[in-house]
Amino acid sequence: MVLKLYGSPISTCTKRVALVLHEKQVPFEFHAIDFSKGALHRKSLYSRSLLFTPCHLPCPGIDQWLQDDDGFILYESRAVCQYIAAKYPDQGTKGLLPTELKAAALFQQASSVEMSNFDDNAAKLVFEKLFKPHFGLTFDQATYDRLLATLTAKLDAYDNILGKQKYLAGDELTLADLYHLPYGSLLPAAGTNVLETKPNVNRWFTELSSRPAWLAVKDGIKGTA
């Protein structure tokens, strides 16, 4: 049996997981889900995939999950990525999840920076510009401008870090770098070239964006098994 990835082929979180599966060269089946079909359809899918909260109710708001070949199920994209990297440490791209004490601490630090400083702003900015119109909601220019100003300031700190080392956790690629790709790649479509305005960030993100694993999933996900 092989791993099974459930999610939307265009979901940012699902792409994050598929990216790591490609980096680790792990065969997987992809089961595309159309979340536009509504809550009852989602509940049926969750039930068939055995995805429950501790109180045995389908998990709300989950748009992707991984089912291992022994039936183990895990959701939340970053947790899934770490599970994959830990399960296949010597396969595909190595070192994505450092285990040496100090390197592991620096990885966790970089991961926290990504979630709290980059994703928290980039995801909201993309939602404001791209997703709101898709869902029939009204774009708010003031909110967009505030998020962009905050993201720009955060990226100044990124540029300083990346001026001293190749990647966010040091000179070796980790999951913390890869986590940025799904939303970072949507920023131009959301109306900003902010990544290009920071020279060290631009060098780093250009390299990440050219990785074969990202090229395999950026326009949509297909299984490899």
C-alpha positions as CSV (number, residue, x, y, z in Angstrom):
1,M,0.0,0.0,0.0
2,V,1.0,3.7,-0.5
3,L,0.3,6.9,1.2
4,K,-3.0,8.6,0.3
5,L,-3.2,12.4,0.2
6,Y,-6.7,13.9,0.3
7,G,-7.4,17.5,-0.7
8,S,-8.0,20.0,-3.4
9,P,-5.5,20.0,-6.2
10,I,-5.2,23.8,-6.0
11,S,-5.2,24.1,-2.2
12,T,-2.2,25.9,-0.7
13,C,-2.0,23.5,2.2
14,T,-2.4,20.4,0.0
15,K,0.4,21.7,-2.2
16,R,2.6,22.1,0.8
17,V,2.2,18.4,1.6
18,A,2.5,17.3,-2.0
19,L,5.7,19.3,-2.3
20,V,7.3,17.5,0.5
21,L,6.2,14.1,-0.8
22,H,7.9,15.0,-4.1
23,E,11.1,16.2,-2.3
24,K,11.2,13.0,-0.3
25,Q,10.4,10.9,-3.5
26,V,7.6,9.2,-1.7
27,P,5.0,7.6,-4.0
28,F,1.4,8.6,-3.1
29,E,-2.1,8.4,-4.3
30,F,-3.9,11.7,-4.6
31,H,-7.6,11.8,-3.9
32,A,-9.0,15.1,-5.2
33,I,-11.9,16.6,-3.1
34,D,-14.3,19.3,-4.4
35,F,-15.0,21.3,-1.3
36,S,-17.5,23.5,-3.2
37,K,-20.0,20.7,-2.9
38,G,-20.9,21.7,0.6
39,A,-20.8,20.6,4.2
40,L,-22.8,17.4,3.8
41,H,-20.5,16.2,1.1
42,R,-17.5,17.1,3.2
43,K,-18.9,15.2,6.2
44,S,-19.4,12.1,4.0
45,L,-15.8,12.3,2.8
46,Y,-14.4,12.8,6.3
47,S,-16.4,9.8,7.5
48,R,-15.3,7.5,4.8
49,S,-11.7,8.6,5.4
50,L,-12.1,8.0,9.2
51,L,-11.1,11.6,10.0
52,F,-12.6,12.4,13.4
53,T,-12.0,14.7,16.3
54,P,-11.6,13.2,19.7
55,C,-15.3,13.7,20.2
56,H,-15.9,11.6,17.0
57,L,-17.2,14.5,14.9
58,P,-15.8,15.3,11.4
59,C,-13.1,18.0,11.7
60,P,-14.3,21.4,10.6
61,G,-12.1,23.5,8.3
62,I,-9.7,20.8,7.4
63,D,-8.9,20.9,3.7
64,Q,-6.3,18.2,3.4
65,W,-5.1,15.1,5.3
66,L,-2.7,12.2,4.8
67,Q,-3.6,8.5,5.3
68,D,-0.6,6.2,5.9
69,D,-0.5,2.7,4.6
70,D,-1.3,1.4,8.1
71,G,-4.5,3.5,8.4
72,F,-2.9,6.3,10.4
73,I,-4.5,9.7,9.6
74,L,-2.9,13.1,10.1
75,Y,-4.0,16.6,9.2
76,E,-2.6,20.1,9.4
77,S,-0.1,20.5,6.6
78,R,3.0,21.4,8.6
79,A,2.5,18.4,10.9
80,V,2.0,16.2,7.9
81,C,5.2,17.5,6.3
82,Q,7.2,16.8,9.5
83,Y,5.8,13.3,9.7
84,I,6.8,12.6,6.1
85,A,10.3,13.9,6.6
86,A,10.7,12.0,9.8
87,K,9.4,8.7,8.3
88,Y,11.7,8.9,5.3
89,P,14.9,10.6,6.6
90,D,17.2,8.9,4.1
91,Q,15.0,9.1,1.1
92,G,15.0,12.0,-1.4
93,T,16.1,15.4,-0.2
94,K,17.9,14.9,3.1
95,G,18.1,17.2,6.1
96,L,14.6,18.8,5.7
97,L,13.9,17.9,9.4
98,P,17.2,18.4,11.3
99,T,17.7,16.1,14.3
100,E,21.0,17.5,15.8
101,L,20.0,19.5,18.9
102,K,21.0,23.0,17.8
103,A,20.0,22.5,14.2
104,A,16.6,21.2,15.3
105,A,16.1,24.3,17.5
106,L,17.0,26.6,14.7
107,F,14.6,24.7,12.4
108,Q,11.8,25.2,15.0
109,Q,12.7,28.8,15.3
110,A,12.5,29.3,11.5
111,S,9.2,27.4,11.3
112,S,7.7,29.7,14.0
113,V,8.9,32.7,12.0
114,E,7.2,31.4,8.9
115,M,3.9,30.8,10.5
116,S,3.8,33.9,12.7
117,N,5.4,36.5,10.4
118,F,5.1,35.3,6.8
119,D,2.1,33.1,6.5
120,D,-0.1,35.1,8.9
121,N,0.2,38.1,6.6
122,A,0.7,36.6,3.2
123,A,-2.2,34.2,3.5
124,K,-4.5,37.0,4.6
125,L,-3.3,39.3,1.8
126,V,-3.9,36.6,-0.8
127,F,-7.3,35.9,0.7
128,E,-8.2,39.6,0.5
129,K,-7.1,40.1,-3.1
130,L,-7.8,36.7,-4.7
131,F,-10.1,34.7,-2.7
132,K,-12.7,37.3,-1.5
133,P,-13.8,38.1,-5.1
134,H,-14.0,34.3,-5.8
135,F,-16.4,33.9,-2.9
136,G,-18.4,36.9,-3.7
137,L,-17.0,39.0,-0.8
138,T,-15.9,42.6,-1.0
139,F,-12.3,43.5,-1.4
140,D,-11.1,46.0,1.3
141,Q,-8.2,48.2,0.1
142,A,-7.4,49.4,3.6
143,T,-7.0,45.9,4.9
144,Y,-4.9,44.9,1.9
145,D,-2.6,48.0,2.4
146,R,-2.2,47.2,6.1
147,L,-1.3,43.6,5.4
148,L,1.2,44.5,2.7
149,A,2.9,47.1,4.9
150,T,3.2,44.5,7.7
151,L,4.5,41.8,5.3
152,T,7.0,44.3,3.8
153,A,8.4,45.1,7.3
154,K,8.6,41.4,8.2
155,L,10.5,40.7,4.9
156,D,13.1,43.3,5.9
157,A,14.0,41.0,8.8
158,Y,14.0,38.1,6.4
159,D,16.4,39.9,4.1
160,N,18.8,40.6,7.0
161,I,18.7,36.9,8.0
162,L,19.2,35.7,4.4
163,G,22.1,38.1,4.0
164,K,24.0,36.1,6.5
165,Q,23.0,32.5,5.6
166,K,21.6,30.7,2.6
167,Y,18.4,29.5,4.2
168,L,16.2,30.5,7.1
169,A,17.6,27.9,9.6
170,G,21.2,28.1,8.4
171,D,23.0,27.0,5.3
172,E,21.0,23.9,4.7
173,L,17.5,23.7,3.2
174,T,14.7,22.7,5.6
175,L,11.0,22.3,5.7
176,A,10.8,25.8,7.1
177,D,11.9,27.2,3.7
178,L,9.6,25.0,1.7
179,Y,6.6,26.1,3.8
180,H,6.7,29.5,2.1
181,L,6.2,28.3,-1.4
182,P,2.4,28.0,-1.6
183,Y,1.5,31.5,-0.5
184,G,4.7,33.2,-1.6
185,S,4.0,32.0,-5.2
186,L,0.6,33.7,-5.1
187,L,1.8,37.1,-4.1
188,P,2.4,38.3,-7.7
189,A,-1.2,37.3,-8.6
190,A,-2.3,39.2,-5.5
191,G,-0.8,42.4,-6.9
192,T,2.6,42.6,-5.2
193,N,6.2,42.0,-6.1
194,V,7.3,42.5,-2.5
195,L,9.5,39.4,-2.6
196,E,11.5,40.8,-5.5
197,T,12.2,44.1,-3.7
198,K,14.4,42.4,-1.1
199,P,17.6,41.1,-2.8
200,N,18.4,38.3,-0.4
201,V,14.7,37.2,-0.2
202,N,14.5,37.3,-4.0
203,R,17.6,35.1,-4.4
204,W,16.3,32.6,-1.8
205,F,12.7,32.5,-3.1
206,T,13.8,32.3,-6.8
207,E,15.9,29.2,-5.9
208,L,13.0,27.6,-4.0
209,S,10.6,28.3,-6.8
210,S,12.8,26.5,-9.3
211,R,13.0,23.2,-7.4
212,P,11.6,20.3,-9.4
213,A,9.4,19.2,-6.5
214,W,7.6,22.6,-6.5
215,L,7.4,22.7,-10.3
216,A,5.6,19.3,-10.1
217,V,2.8,20.6,-7.9
218,K,2.5,24.4,-8.4
219,D,-0.1,24.2,-11.1
220,G,-2.0,21.2,-9.6
221,I,-1.4,17.9,-7.9
222,K,-1.3,14.5,-9.3
223,G,-0.5,11.3,-7.6
224,T,2.8,9.4,-8.3
225,A,1.8,5.9,-7.3
